[in-house]
Amino acid sequence: MKIAVVGSGYVGLVSGACFADFGHQVVCIDKDPKRIEALKQNIIPIYEPGLDDLVSTNVKQNRLSFTTSLPEGIEGAEAIFIAVGTPSRRGDGHADLQYVYAVAREIATAVKGFAVVVDKSTVPVGTADEVARIIRETNPDADVAVASNPEFLREGAAITDFKKPDRIVVGINDERARAVMTEVYRPLYLNASPLLFTDTRTAELIKYAANAFLAMKITFINEVADLCEKVGADVQQVSRGIGMDGRIGAKFLHAGPGYGGSCFPKDTLALVKIAQDNDSPIRLIETTVAVNDQRKRSMARKVEKAVGGNLRGKSVAVLGLTFKPNTDDMREAPAISIVQALLDAGAVVKAYDPVGTEQAKLVMPSGITYCADPYEAAEGASSIVIVTEWDQFRALDFGRLKGIVAEPVLVDLRNVYNPEEIARHGFQYSSIGRPGAEAL
């Protein structure tokens, strides 16, 4: 089957490469000529483990190709996936659908024969209906059906998530489209992947509801962590204790500095706006958004407290800038707000991230020194702050660190280390929702 994917960003490129690896003939389309030229040279514009090899393999086997021409790319395609960005609209928080609608108009003028136009981007309820209306209005003779097929990919594990999904949600109102989408995902059937067919509006809401619930779960355990600090409990044991309940589950119960990334912040905000516009406010999610925003800057106050209440003129080593490990994605990363708050308090910030430095430079506040490794960042520091739990931060040489820091203080915002272990190295230790340990 020939598949076209419009948009070669994170979702589009991962989806296209995985579809090609299933054996489909895939064309990825993007208006950015520099991006397409780079992809043709196997230069991957995003960091995702295993993606470069997956792209290279399928290009060599002539199953995956790239073009800037939408008419050329969709010719003969039975399924055309729209995977362009839907960022939060400035001013009101609604999802900005201008790119989705622009692609719909372009497809309408170029499509020949029957095709299924699939919204892969995260879009508000009713978008598939509007895409169908736009196509009919632009070209009344276009023979298309519109489907909604939201993605559920975790950055850093996207290829595994695509190939071994918990579920595949497909919203359709057309039997021909159902047959096409069944064939698209047929290679997964050996893995017994549950294929859930719904109407388009239900599929659209499933994505928002899922992300909002997970964001709420993260925010819940973060507030429990604050309570743990007040009463002397251990949030990690609380998380384990409640996560062993099958009705709750252990995932997304890791306390930290708040959620970030490309999905949770914009999707929770979009769901709030959808609910308000339909006179059905979701107050739990409204509170989740507010609490998460406040939490990020509050982490800087934890650092300030750890060094005695005054950061002015003191050097702080920030380890990890991306919103999570195994990605270079800086969108809504907690580090952005944390670093800004540290700078506002008068700190001198030196930072290190294994892969995210170049992306960080585009969005982080000015005045930061970017370092080549954790030890360069820690030299002369009054506090070392772990913001992102990259694997290489899990076995730091504290003997070496003790000899180069100005003050032996570790603020662990991801609970990577055991308090007693760090105390034995002579460090004062502060973490999230756990009793601390005095340096020995």
VOPAGU-2260 file (C-alpha; in pm, 1 decimal, decimal comma):
REM VOPAGU-2260
SITE   aa  ch    i         X         Y         Z
SITE  MET   A    0       0,0       0,0       0,0
SITE  LYS   A    1     119,8     350,9     -76,4
SITE  ILE   A    2     100,2     592,1     215,3
SITE  ALA   A    3     173,7     965,2     217,2
SITE  VAL   A    4     264,2    1150,1     535,8
SITE  VAL   A    5     237,3    1529,0     524,0
SITE  GLY   A    6     471,3    1682,3     779,7
SITE  SER   A    7     814,0    1539,1     857,5
SITE  GLY   A    8     848,0    1648,9    1216,6
SITE  TYR   A    9     853,2    1417,5    1515,0
SITE  VAL   A   10     519,3    1240,6    1460,3
SITE  GLY   A   11     532,3    1240,5    1081,9
SITE  LEU   A   12     886,9    1111,4    1049,5
SITE  VAL   A   13     851,2     837,8    1311,3
SITE  SER   A   14     516,4     728,1    1165,4
SITE  GLY   A   15     644,2     731,6     808,5
SITE  ALA   A   16     958,1     534,8     890,5
SITE  CYS   A   17     761,5     274,8    1087,5
SITE  PHE   A   18     496,9     235,8     816,8
SITE  ALA   A   19     778,6     180,5     566,3
SITE  ASP   A   20     934,4     -77,3     797,2
SITE  PHE   A   21     602,0    -264,0     790,3
SITE  GLY   A   22     650,7    -297,9     414,1
SITE  HIS   A   23     433,0     -11,0     291,7
SITE  GLN   A   24     552,6     231,4      24,9
SITE  VAL   A   25     580,2     565,9     207,8
SITE  VAL   A   26     643,8     922,7      96,5
SITE  CYS   A   27     711,1    1186,0     361,9
SITE  ILE   A   28     622,8    1538,8     252,3
SITE  ASP   A   29     740,4    1866,7     401,8
SITE  LYS   A   30     743,1    2224,5     275,0
SITE  ASP   A   31    1084,5    2293,2     429,1
SITE  PRO   A   32    1336,4    2219,4     149,9
SITE  LYS   A   33    1630,2    2216,9     393,4
SITE  ARG   A   34    1462,3    1949,6     604,2
SITE  ILE   A   35    1381,0    1733,9     301,8
SITE  GLU   A   36    1732,0    1768,1     161,6
SITE  ALA   A   37    1877,9    1673,0     500,6
SITE  LEU   A   38    1650,4    1367,8     522,5
SITE  LYS   A   39    1757,2    1257,1     175,8
SITE  GLN   A   40    2113,7    1261,3     311,9
SITE  ASN   A   41    2003,0    1066,7     621,9
SITE  ILE   A   42    2052,7    1369,5     847,1
SITE  ILE   A   43    1773,7    1333,1    1104,9
SITE  PRO   A   44    1642,6    1669,5    1235,1
SITE  ILE   A   45    1532,2    1526,4    1571,1
SITE  TYR   A   46    1694,4    1302,8    1830,1
SITE  GLU   A   47    1509,0     975,9    1875,0
SITE  PRO   A   48    1695,6     653,0    1955,6
SITE  GLY   A   49    1704,6     418,4    1656,8
SITE  LEU   A   50    1532,6     654,9    1413,9
SITE  ASP   A   51    1839,8     725,0    1199,8
SITE  ASP   A   52    1895,7     354,2    1135,9
SITE  LEU   A   53    1525,6     295,4    1066,0
SITE  VAL   A   54    1514,2     577,6     811,8
SITE  SER   A   55    1840,3     473,5     646,7
SITE  THR   A   56    1734,5     109,5     612,0
SITE  ASN   A   57    1400,1     186,3     452,2
SITE  VAL   A   58    1541,8     449,8     217,4
SITE  LYS   A   59    1800,9     197,5      96,3
SITE  GLN   A   60    1527,4     -59,4      38,2
SITE  ASN   A   61    1324,8     196,7    -160,6
SITE  ARG   A   62    1025,6     190,5      73,3
SITE  LEU   A   63    1074,1     542,9     212,3
SITE  SER   A   64    1127,4     864,5      19,6
SITE  PHE   A   65    1099,8    1239,3      76,8
SITE  THR   A   66     966,0    1531,6    -124,9
SITE  THR   A   67     855,4    1893,3     -94,3
SITE  SER   A   68     581,3    1841,0    -354,1
SITE  LEU   A   69     245,5    1743,3    -207,2
SITE  PRO   A   70      84,4    1658,7    -544,2
SITE  GLU   A   71     378,9    1432,9    -625,7
SITE  GLY   A   72     384,6    1277,8    -279,5
SITE  ILE   A   73      15,6    1188,0    -255,9
SITE  GLU   A   74     -18,9    1053,4    -610,0
SITE  GLY   A   75    -153,5     699,4    -585,8
SITE  ALA   A   76    -167,9     705,3    -204,7
SITE  GLU   A   77    -459,7     523,0     -46,7
SITE  ALA   A   78    -398,3     685,2     291,4
SITE  ILE   A   79    -276,6    1043,8     337,3
SITE  PHE   A   80    -173,0    1125,3     693,9
SITE  ILE   A   81    -171,0    1485,3     813,8
SITE  ALA   A   82     103,6    1516,8    1074,7
SITE  VAL   A   83     169,5    1889,6    1096,1
SITE  GLY   A   84     200,4    2093,2    1413,3
SITE  THR   A   85     -96,6    2207,1    1621,4
SITE  PRO   A   86      70,8    2443,3    1871,0
SITE  SER   A   87    -117,7    2637,5    2134,5
SITE  ARG   A   88    -257,9    2953,3    1980,9
SITE  ARG   A   89    -117,1    3268,0    2132,9
SITE  GLY   A   90    -359,5    3455,3    2351,3
SITE  ASP   A   91    -626,4    3194,1    2417,9
SITE  GLY   A   92    -458,7    2851,1    2440,5
SITE  HIS   A   93    -669,6    2688,2    2169,1
SITE  ALA   A   94    -494,0    2448,6    1932,5
SITE  ASP   A   95    -381,3    2636,9    1621,3
SITE  LEU   A   96    -522,2    2444,7    1324,8
SITE  GLN   A   97    -408,8    2670,2    1041,7
SITE  TYR   A   98    -148,4    2417,9     920,5
SITE  VAL   A   99    -395,6    2127,5     926,1
SITE  TYR   A  100    -651,7    2325,9     728,9
SITE  ALA   A  101    -391,7    2449,5     478,7
SITE  VAL   A  102    -285,9    2089,7     409,5
SITE  ALA   A  103    -650,7    1986,1     369,6
SITE  ARG   A  104    -699,9    2251,7      99,4
SITE  GLU   A  105    -384,8    2144,3     -81,5
SITE  ILE   A  106    -486,9    1777,7     -70,0
SITE  ALA   A  107    -828,1    1867,5    -210,3
SITE  THR   A  108    -677,0    2026,8    -518,6
SITE  ALA   A  109    -430,7    1744,0    -584,4
SITE  VAL   A  110    -604,3    1419,0    -487,4
SITE  LYS   A  111    -708,6    1177,6    -763,0
SITE  GLY   A  112    -918,1     871,1    -695,1
SITE  PHE   A  113   -1037,5     752,4    -357,7
SITE  ALA   A  114    -813,3     822,5     -58,0
SITE  VAL   A  115    -847,3     834,3     318,5
SITE  VAL   A  116    -725,1    1162,1     468,4
SITE  VAL   A  117    -611,4    1086,1     821,9
SITE  ASP   A  118    -564,4    1339,3    1100,3
SITE  LYS   A  119    -255,4    1211,5    1282,8
SITE  SER   A  120    -194,1    1544,2    1452,4
SITE  THR   A  121    -357,5    1605,6    1788,9
SITE  VAL   A  122    -667,0    1807,7    1704,1
SITE  PRO   A  123    -976,8    1932,2    1889,0
SITE  VAL   A  124   -1310,0    1755,3    1869,6
SITE  GLY   A  125   -1480,1    1829,0    1538,5
SITE  THR   A  126   -1161,8    1882,9    1336,6
SITE  ALA   A  127   -1219,2    1581,3    1111,8
SITE  ASP   A  128   -1562,7    1719,4    1026,1
SITE  GLU   A  129   -1408,9    2055,1     941,9
SITE  VAL   A  130   -1133,1    1896,5     730,9
SITE  ALA   A  131   -1401,0    1707,0     536,9
SITE  ARG   A  132   -1596,7    2029,0     488,0
SITE  ILE   A  133   -1288,4    2215,8     364,7
SITE  ILE   A  134   -1206,4    1941,4     114,3
SITE  ARG   A  135   -1564,1    1930,7     -17,3
SITE  GLU   A  136   -1574,8    2310,0     -43,2
SITE  THR   A  137   -1236,9    2328,0    -219,1
SITE  ASN   A  138   -1307,4    2041,2    -457,2
SITE  PRO   A  139   -1662,9    1903,2    -465,3
SITE  ASP   A  140   -1545,8    1617,8    -688,3
SITE  ALA   A  141   -1278,7    1491,2    -444,0
SITE  ASP   A  142   -1350,2    1130,5    -345,0
SITE  VAL   A  143   -1210,0    1119,4       7,7
SITE  ALA   A  144   -1305,4    1001,8     353,5
SITE  VAL   A  145   -1160,0    1169,6     661,0
SITE  ALA   A  146   -1041,5     968,8     960,2
SITE  SER   A  147    -888,3    1049,9    1298,2
SITE  ASN   A  148    -592,8     835,3    1410,1
SITE  PRO   A  149    -426,8    1002,3    1709,0
SITE  GLU   A  150     -70,9     907,5    1798,8
SITE  PHE   A  151      37,9     785,0    2142,5
SITE  LEU   A  152     415,6     807,8    2112,7
SITE  ARG   A  153     652,0     873,6    2400,8
SITE  GLU   A  154     960,6    1065,0    2298,2
SITE  GLY   A  155    1262,0     845,4    2357,4
SITE  ALA   A  156    1057,3     528,8    2301,4
SITE  ALA   A  157     856,0     624,7    1995,5
SITE  ILE   A  158     956,6     340,9    1764,3
SITE  THR   A  159     868,2      75,2    2020,9
SITE  ASP   A  160     542,8     255,6    2099,1
SITE  PHE   A  161     449,9     263,1    1730,3
SITE  LYS   A  162     534,1    -100,9    1664,0
SITE  LYS   A  163     401,6    -243,1    1991,3
SITE  PRO   A  164     116,1      -9,8    2085,7
SITE  ASP   A  165    -122,7     -47,6    2376,2
SITE  ARG   A  166    -399,1      41,9    2134,0
SITE  ILE   A  167    -460,3     192,6    1791,0
SITE  VAL   A  168    -752,5     432,5    1786,6
SITE  VAL   A  169    -914,6     500,4    1450,1
SITE  GLY   A  170   -1214,0     729,2    1415,8
SITE  ILE   A  171   -1404,7     683,4    1090,7
SITE  ASN   A  172   -1754,4     734,2     952,4
SITE  ASP   A  173   -1701,0     547,6     624,3
SITE  GLU   A  174   -1675,1     173,9     558,8
SITE  ARG   A  175   -1430,0     217,2     271,4
SITE  ALA   A  176   -1202,3     409,5     506,6
SITE  ARG   A  177   -1229,9     134,0     764,5
SITE  ALA   A  178   -1104,9    -120,3     511,0
SITE  VAL   A  179    -808,8     100,8     417,8
SITE  MET   A  180    -710,8     168,7     779,7
SITE  THR   A  181    -741,1    -200,3     862,4
SITE  GLU   A  182    -491,5    -274,2     586,0
SITE  VAL   A  183    -258,4       6,9     702,4
SITE  TYR   A  184    -223,4    -155,0    1044,9
SITE  ARG   A  185    -256,2    -520,4     936,8
SITE  PRO   A  186     120,1    -586,6     990,0
SITE  LEU   A  187      66,5    -530,6    1361,6
SITE  TYR   A  188    -194,0    -801,4    1397,5
SITE  LEU   A  189      66,7   -1065,8    1480,6
SITE  ASN   A  190     137,3    -860,5    1792,7
SITE  ALA   A  191    -233,8    -873,7    1878,3
SITE  SER   A  192    -248,6    -494,7    1886,5
SITE  PRO   A  193    -599,4    -383,4    1983,0
SITE  LEU   A  194    -750,2    -183,0    1700,2
SITE  LEU   A  195   -1031,9      34,4    1833,8
SITE  PHE   A  196   -1267,3     181,0    1574,7
SITE  THR   A  197   -1486,1     472,0    1685,0
SITE  ASP   A  198   -1646,5     774,6    1525,6
SITE  THR   A  199   -1411,6    1065,2    1455,6
SITE  ARG   A  200   -1521,4    1287,5    1744,2
SITE  THR   A  201   -1470,4    1010,8    1997,2
SITE  ALA   A  202   -1122,2     937,8    1861,7
SITE  GLU   A  203   -1029,2    1304,3    1883,6
SITE  LEU   A  204   -1140,5    1326,7    2245,1
SITE  ILE   A  205    -966,2    1001,7    2343,9
SITE  LYS   A  206    -625,3    1159,4    2275,1
SITE  TYR   A  207    -693,8    1469,9    2481,9
SITE  ALA   A  208    -854,2    1274,5    2764,9
SITE  ALA   A  209    -560,2    1030,3    2782,1
SITE  ASN   A  210    -294,6    1301,3    2796,2
SITE  ALA   A  211    -491,5    1508,1    3044,9
SITE  PHE   A  212    -534,3    1209,4    3275,7
SITE  LEU   A  213    -162,1    1130,7    3268,9
SITE  ALA   A  214     -74,8    1496,1    3330,5
SITE  MET   A  215    -316,6    1496,6    3623,7
SITE  LYS   A  216    -155,1    1181,0    3761,8
SITE  ILE   A  217     189,5    1344,9    3751,2
SITE  THR   A  218      57,1    1658,5    3918,0
SITE  PHE   A  219    -118,3    1454,3    4184,2
SITE  ILE   A  220     198,3    1272,1    4290,9
SITE  ASN   A  221     391,7    1601,1    4287,9
SITE  GLU   A  222     146,0    1750,0    4536,0
SITE  VAL   A  223     163,2    1431,6    4744,6
SITE  ALA   A  224     543,3    1475,9    4741,0
SITE  ASP   A  225     504,2    1823,7    4890,1
SITE  LEU   A  226     288,5    1677,8    5163,8
SITE  CYS   A  227     545,6    1405,3    5225,6
SITE  GLU   A  228     809,9    1669,5    5288,9
SITE  LYS   A  229     586,8    1835,3    5547,4
SITE  VAL   A  230     495,2    1518,8    5738,4
SITE  GLY   A  231     818,2    1319,4    5700,5
SITE  ALA   A  232     692,3    1051,1    5462,8
SITE  ASP   A  233     869,6     906,7    5156,9
SITE  VAL   A  234     692,5     976,6    4827,4
SITE  GLN   A  235     869,8     691,2    4649,7
SITE  GLN   A  236     723,4     441,2    4891,6
SITE  VAL   A  237     385,5     613,9    4873,3
SITE  SER   A  238     400,9     588,2    4492,4
SITE  ARG   A  239     490,0     221,2    4510,4
SITE  GLY   A  240     219,9     153,8    4764,6
SITE  ILE   A  241     -59,1     309,5    4562,2
SITE  GLY   A  242      80,7     201,4    4224,4
SITE  MET   A  243      58,9    -164,7    4319,7
SITE  ASP   A  244    -316,8    -120,6    4316,3
SITE  GLY   A  245    -425,3    -246,2    3973,6
SITE  ARG   A  246    -690,5      23,3    3956,0
SITE  ILE   A  247    -420,8     294,0    3978,3
SITE  GLY   A  248    -103,7     150,8    3822,0
SITE  ALA   A  249     257,8     247,1    3879,1
SITE  LYS   A  250     323,4     453,8    3566,3
SITE  PHE   A  251     337,7     835,3    3581,4
SITE  LEU   A  252     369,4     831,7    3959,9
SITE  HIS   A  253     726,4     961,8    3974,7
SITE  ALA   A  254     751,3    1291,9    4160,5
SITE  GLY   A  255     960,2    1563,6    3998,9
SITE  PRO   A  256     972,8    1924,1    3882,3
SITE  GLY   A  257     653,8    1909,6    3675,0
SITE  TYR   A  258     560,8    1785,4    3330,3
SITE  GLY   A  259     673,5    1942,8    3003,4
SITE  GLY   A  260     720,7    1843,8    2641,8
SITE  SER   A  261     528,4    1878,8    2320,5
SITE  CYS   A  262     204,0    1713,8    2431,8
SITE  PHE   A  263      94,9    1747,4    2793,0
SITE  PRO   A  264     120,4    2128,2    2827,1
SITE  LYS   A  265     -58,2    2214,4    2502,6
SITE  ASP   A  266    -308,8    1927,2    2516,5
SITE  THR   A  267    -423,1    1998,0    2872,0
SITE  LEU   A  268    -466,2    2364,0    2785,1
SITE  ALA   A  269    -652,5    2280,1    2464,2
SITE  LEU   A  270    -886,4    2043,0    2649,6
SITE  VAL   A  271    -961,3    2314,6    2903,9
SITE  LYS   A  272   -1056,2    2550,5    2620,6
SITE  ILE   A  273   -1266,4    2287,0    2440,3
SITE  ALA   A  274   -1455,4    2216,0    2762,2
SITE  GLN   A  275   -1510,6    2583,5    2840,8
SITE  ASP   A  276   -1632,8    2655,2    2488,1
SITE  ASN   A  277   -1889,0    2377,2    2527,2
SITE  ASP   A  278   -2008,6    2494,8    2871,5
SITE  SER   A  279   -1866,8    2182,4    3035,2
SITE  PRO   A  280   -1556,2    2294,7    3225,0
SITE  ILE   A  281   -1311,5    2027,8    3342,3
SITE  ARG   A  282   -1197,7    2182,9    3667,4
SITE  LEU   A  283    -957,7    1902,9    3756,8
SITE  ILE   A  284    -756,9    1976,9    3442,5
SITE  GLU   A  285    -779,8    2352,2    3495,1
SITE  THR   A  286    -620,5    2298,7    3835,6
SITE  THR   A  287    -363,9    2058,0    3691,3
SITE  VAL   A  288    -246,4    2323,1    3444,6
SITE  ALA   A  289    -219,3    2590,3    3714,5
SITE  VAL   A  290     -40,1    2369,3    3966,6
SITE  ASN   A  291     211,3    2244,3    3709,9
SITE  ASP   A  292     296,2    2597,4    3595,4
SITE  GLN   A  293     360,0    2707,4    3953,7
SITE  ARG   A  294     566,5    2400,9    4037,1
SITE  LYS   A  295     844,6    2464,5    3787,8
SITE  ARG   A  296     953,1    2795,4    3938,3
SITE  SER   A  297     906,7    2660,2    4290,4
SITE  MET   A  298    1193,6    2420,0    4221,8
SITE  ALA   A  299    1431,3    2717,9    4216,9
SITE  ARG   A  300    1320,0    2802,3    4570,8
SITE  LYS   A  301    1419,8    2449,5    4672,3
SITE  VAL   A  302    1767,8    2516,4    4534,3
SITE  GLU   A  303    1778,8    2850,9    4714,1
SITE  LYS   A  304    1681,8    2687,7    5043,6
SITE  ALA   A  305    1947,1    2417,9    4998,8
SITE  VAL   A  306    2226,9    2676,9    4981,9
SITE  GLY   A  307    2109,1    2874,9    5282,4
SITE  GLY   A  308    1846,5    3103,7    5133,4
SITE  ASN   A  309    2060,3    3326,9    4911,2
SITE  LEU   A  310    2167,6    3249,7    4554,3
SITE  ARG   A  311    2304,6    3590,9    4460,9
SITE  GLY   A  312    2646,5    3552,4    4302,7
SITE  LYS   A  313    2655,7    3176,8    4361,4
SITE  SER   A  314    2721,3    2928,9    4080,8
SITE  VAL   A  315    2460,4    2659,5    4016,6
SITE  ALA   A  316    2531,6    2354,6    3796,9
SITE  VAL   A  317    2216,6    2244,4    3612,5
SITE  LEU   A  318    2236,7    1887,8    3482,7
SITE  GLY   A  319    1978,9    1809,6    3214,6
SITE  LEU   A  320    1779,5    2061,5    3013,9
SITE  THR   A  321    1543,5    1860,8    2792,6
SITE  PHE   A  322    1197,4    1783,7    2929,3
SITE  LYS   A  323    1288,1    1413,8    2958,9
SITE  PRO   A  324    1585,6    1189,6    2876,8
SITE  ASN   A  325    1651,9    1035,6    2533,3
SITE  THR   A  326    1524,0    1336,2    2340,6
SITE  ASP   A  327    1651,3    1678,8    2241,2
SITE  ASP   A  328    1302,7    1827,6    2280,8
SITE  MET   A  329    1301,6    2149,2    2484,7
SITE  ARG   A  330     933,5    2233,9    2442,6
SITE  GLU   A  331     791,4    2345,8    2779,6
SITE  ALA   A  332    1085,5    2180,9    2956,4
SITE  PRO   A  333    1082,3    2247,2    3333,5
SITE  ALA   A  334    1446,0    2356,4    3302,8
SITE  ILE   A  335    1338,2    2673,7    3120,6
SITE  SER   A  336    1135,6    2807,4    3413,6
SITE  ILE   A  337    1379,8    2673,7    3673,4
SITE  VAL   A  338    1681,6    2838,5    3513,1
SITE  GLN   A  339    1496,3    3166,6    3465,8
SITE  ALA   A  340    1401,7    3166,1    3834,8
SITE  LEU   A  341    1762,4    3089,7    3933,5
SITE  LEU   A  342    1885,2    3379,3    3721,8
SITE  ASP   A  343    1617,5    3605,8    3869,6
SITE  ALA   A  344    1750,7    3515,2    4214,6
SITE  GLY   A  345    2099,7    3628,1    4112,0
SITE  ALA   A  346    2259,2    3288,4    4051,0
SITE  VAL   A  347    2529,0    3217,1    3794,3
SITE  VAL   A  348    2405,9    2919,3    3590,4
SITE  LYS   A  349    2625,9    2663,8    3417,0
SITE  ALA   A  350    2440,6    2385,2    3237,6
SITE  TYR   A  351    2503,9    2054,4    3067,0
SITE  ASP   A  352    2276,2    1828,0    2863,2
SITE  PRO   A  353    2392,9    1520,8    2667,9
SITE  VAL   A  354    2202,8    1599,8    2344,3
SITE  GLY   A  355    1981,7    1903,4    2400,8
SITE  THR   A  356    2228,6    2191,3    2413,2
SITE  GLU   A  357    2169,7    2326,3    2062,1
SITE  GLN   A  358    1792,1    2318,2    2104,4
SITE  ALA   A  359    1827,5    2468,1    2452,2
SITE  LYS   A  360    2015,3    2767,0    2314,7
SITE  LEU   A  361    1707,3    2853,3    2108,8
SITE  VAL   A  362    1468,2    2874,6    2404,4
SITE  MET   A  363    1661,8    2912,8    2729,3
SITE  PRO   A  364    1712,2    3256,4    2884,5
SITE  SER   A  365    2038,8    3430,0    2799,0
SITE  GLY   A  366    2329,5    3446,1    3039,5
SITE  ILE   A  367    2385,9    3069,4    3075,4
SITE  THR   A  368    2721,7    2900,7    3029,6
SITE  TYR   A  369    2687,8    2569,7    2843,5
SITE  CYS   A  370    2940,9    2306,0    2943,0
SITE  ALA   A  371    3092,9    1998,1    2783,2
SITE  ASP   A  372    3024,9    1758,8    3072,3
SITE  PRO   A  373    2877,5    1749,2    3425,1
SITE  TYR   A  374    3213,6    1813,9    3590,3
SITE  GLU   A  375    3284,1    2132,2    3397,1
SITE  ALA   A  376    2938,7    2255,8    3499,5
SITE  ALA   A  377    3003,2    2164,8    3865,4
SITE  GLU   A  378    3338,9    2338,7    3895,5
SITE  GLY   A  379    3305,6    2610,9    4159,4
SITE  ALA   A  380    2933,1    2545,2    4204,6
SITE  SER   A  381    2750,3    2602,4    4531,3
SITE  SER   A  382    2482,2    2356,1    4420,7
SITE  ILE   A  383    2445,4    2078,4    4165,4
SITE  VAL   A  384    2087,4    2039,2    4042,3
SITE  ILE   A  385    1966,9    1729,7    3854,3
SITE  VAL   A  386    1673,1    1844,3    3640,6
SITE  THR   A  387    1655,3    1565,4    3378,0
SITE  GLU   A  388    1733,0    1203,3    3470,7
SITE  TRP   A  389    1972,0    1113,0    3189,1
SITE  ASP   A  390    2138,2     775,4    3253,7
SITE  GLN   A  391    2484,3     930,0    3268,3
SITE  PHE   A  392    2380,5    1127,2    3576,7
SITE  ARG   A  393    2300,5     807,8    3769,0
SITE  ALA   A  394    2663,4     723,7    3848,9
SITE  LEU   A  395    2839,5    1056,4    3897,6
SITE  ASP   A  396    3185,2    1052,5    4056,7
SITE  PHE   A  397    3112,6    1226,4    4384,8
SITE  GLY   A  398    3473,3    1198,8    4498,2
SITE  ARG   A  399    3574,2    1403,7    4195,8
SITE  LEU   A  400    3281,2    1640,8    4241,8
SITE  LYS   A  401    3368,2    1699,3    4608,3
SITE  GLY   A  402    3707,5    1827,8    4501,0
SITE  ILE   A  403    3580,9    2083,2    4248,7
SITE  VAL   A  404    3259,9    2230,0    4394,0
SITE  ALA   A  405    3251,8    2540,1    4613,0
SITE  GLU   A  406    2988,3    2381,5    4837,5
SITE  PRO   A  407    2893,6    2010,5    4842,2
SITE  VAL   A  408    2519,6    2046,2    4781,9
SITE  LEU   A  409    2312,6    1820,3    4554,2
SITE  VAL   A  410    1951,6    1904,6    4471,7
SITE  ASP   A  411    1804,2    1598,0    4304,0
SITE  LEU   A  412    1475,3    1693,7    4137,3
SITE  ARG   A  413    1430,8    1341,8    3995,2
SITE  ASN   A  414    1511,2    1132,5    4305,4
SITE  VAL   A  415    1791,7     954,7    4122,2
SITE  TYR   A  416    2003,8     893,4    4432,0
SITE  ASN   A  417    1968,1     742,3    4777,1
SITE  PRO   A  418    1997,4    1012,3    5047,8
SITE  GLU   A  419    2222,2     805,6    5274,3
SITE  GLU   A  420    2455,5     724,3    4985,8
SITE  ILE   A  421    2502,8    1091,0    4898,1
SITE  ALA   A  422    2554,0    1181,3    5265,4
SITE  ARG   A  423    2839,3     930,4    5284,8
SITE  HIS   A  424    3011,3    1124,4    5007,7
SITE  GLY   A  425    2996,5    1436,3    5225,0
SITE  PHE   A  426    2719,7    1611,4    5033,4
SITE  GLN   A  427    2415,6    1788,0    5168,2
SITE  TYR   A  428    2125,6    1634,6    4980,3
SITE  SER   A  429    1781,5    1761,1    4887,8
SITE  SER   A  430    1527,9    1565,7    4681,3
SITE  ILE   A  431    1155,0    1555,5    4607,5
SITE  GLY   A  432     917,1    1428,6    4874,0
SITE  ARG   A  433    1172,8    1229,0    5075,3
SITE  PRO   A  434    1348,6    1274,6    5408,6
SITE  GLY   A  435    1694,8    1419,2    5353,7
SITE  ALA   A  436    2025,3    1307,6    5499,9
SITE  GLU   A  437    2295,8    1523,2    5656,0
SITE  ALA   A  438    2640,6    1521,4    5501,9
SITE  LEU   A  439    2892,5    1307,6    5691,5
